[in-house]
Amino acid sequence: MQTETTYETLAAELAKYAYDPLGFVYAAFPWGQGELEGKRGPDKWQADVLRDIGRGVKDINTVTREAVASGNGIGKSCLVAWLILWALATHADTRGVVTANTETQLRSKTWPELAKWYRLFIGKPFFKYTATAIFSSQNGHDKTWRVDAIPWSKENPEAFAGLHNQGKRILLVFDEASAIWDGIWEVAEGAVTDSDTEIIWCAFGNPTRNTGAFYECFEKYQDIWKCRQIDSRTVAISNKDTIDSWLKKYGEDSDFFKVHVRGVFPSASSNQLISLEMINDAMQRKYTQDVVKYAPKIMGVDVARFGDDRSCLSYRQGLITSKFEEFTKLDTMMLADVVFQRATKWRPDAIFIDGGAMGAGVIDRLRQLGLRNVVEINFGSAAINDRYYNRRTEMYFRARDHLLAGGALPDDPQLKMELALSEYTFTENGKPKMVKKEILKKDMGVSPDKADSWVLTFAQDVVPQNDPVLGTGSAKRYKANTEYDFGF
């Protein structure tokens, strides 16, 4: 059991690193032992950032700003954990806020990484860790000496406006910063105005958008932000086999490789239909059910063509796409049974099913079971609006316009990849034409089944019915809107 003198000695030892976060990281954890066996300390890029922060924080008249755009798997969350523990352990009554692009990222990745390093920290007894905060265990300091994990919200930006700590230390961390709403950045600026205060503001993440506040750190505001772009290939802990496979699939200059490996912001690709910015915005939107209560419910069903493909079901009501389901190795009868069960429970106004290949069997079985709102869609058939090459192209463009109009998507990395890599070309007579699914499968290594199931929900306009399942519907309810402005 540690004595009071031991605690005082340890506290004094940690305080020596108030302006040396790199030295703190080497001293505060049992490198080479237990969980850290074989590990000697921070990677070079992490050490560079820590040195910069140590130099910058000495000047209390200047905000220390660090922006790191990087590929995947370089240890961003690890660095965030070290910064939190350093900031708290080396300055009394430090206050801080950590946020991320989504609450899922914050709760399942950023904060659990802190838990790991807190467990290994020699100063662990000085602080208490919870699922939403880490704070001083000293009586009377739990409100004034703490760092909180706070999901950002357009509806509650004030959560970031109150971060003031005159004369002491403030830590502000944005994880996956590219997808954090610009309004939160603006509000946060108000938290870094305290004079005579040590202020550290760090922004980390994949450079997924070539617009917005994170992008502007590297373009418009390089005079006040220390900016780094870290290529995953230069980092010791990154998965080199995965990176090599991505290089073969996408190529060095593809937007996917730029964002997820090179740490470079994507170009404005002329043949990318749905940008990462659109997708990220949609995945951050939240609506209450009241917004869509009068909108029709629509299911999209993409039926697997080959053994390694997935049959996917999507569920959309108005602006809200609520969820996706995936199934593998189901024959047509088994898949039809799943769709029938879901339809009976959710009671959609329309079920649009890809009729190609194996889809016809699913459609026939569902109609045999009594569903009268099943509509067969052939991706390769003529578009309703003849400005598009085929029905698949038309549906994808309608889906894109839905996102531009405020559509919300679940936070789903696989869906993000499938939508972002869906591209189009032009025919000789100038009509847009989506790149074939088979080509996308070859490029991505997986068939874009989830994306296809979702765009099926835009096959036609649907009029909501009181009793859409088992008996009341008819084909008349599906009205093709040939006057729709697709925004192309």
Sequence and secondary structure as in RCSB ss.txt:
>XXXX:A:sequence
MQTETTYETLAAELAKYAYDPLGFVYAAFPWGQGELEGKRGPDKWQADVLRDIGRGVKDINTVTREAVASGNGIG
KSCLVAWLILWALATHADTRGVVTANTETQLRSKTWPELAKWYRLFIGKPFFKYTATAIFSSQNGHDKTWRVDAI
PWSKENPEAFAGLHNQGKRILLVFDEASAIWDGIWEVAEGAVTDSDTEIIWCAFGNPTRNTGAFYECFEKYQDIW
KCRQIDSRTVAISNKDTIDSWLKKYGEDSDFFKVHVRGVFPSASSNQLISLEMINDAMQRKYTQDVVKYAPKIMG
VDVARFGDDRSCLSYRQGLITSKFEEFTKLDTMMLADVVFQRATKWRPDAIFIDGGAMGAGVIDRLRQLGLRNVV
EINFGSAAINDRYYNRRTEMYFRARDHLLAGGALPDDPQLKMELALSEYTFTENGKPKMVKKEILKKDMGVSPDK
ADSWVLTFAQDVVPQNDPVLGTGSAKRYKANTEYDFGF
>XXXX:A:secstr
   HHHHHHHHHHHHTTTT HHHHHHHHS TTSGGGTT  S  HHHHHHHHHHHHHTT TTS EEEEEEE SSS 
HHHHHHHHHHHHHHTSTT EEEEEESSHHHIIIIIHHHHHHHHHH TTGGGEEE SSEEEE STT TTTSEEEE 
   TT THHHHT   TTSEEEEEEESGGGS HHHHHHHHGGG  TT EEEEEEEE    SSSHHHHHHHT TTTS
EEEEE GGGSTTS HHHHHHHHHHH TTSHHHIIIII       TTBSS HHHHHHHHH    GGGGTTS EEEE
EE   STTS EEEEEEETTEEEEEEEE S  HHHHHHHHHHHHHHH  SEEEEE TTTHHHHHHHHHHTT   EE
EE TTS  SSTTSSSHHHHHHHHHHHHHHTT B    HHHHHHHHT BEEE TTS EEE  HHHHHHHHSS  HH
HHHHHGGGSSEE   SSTTTTS  GGGEE  TT     
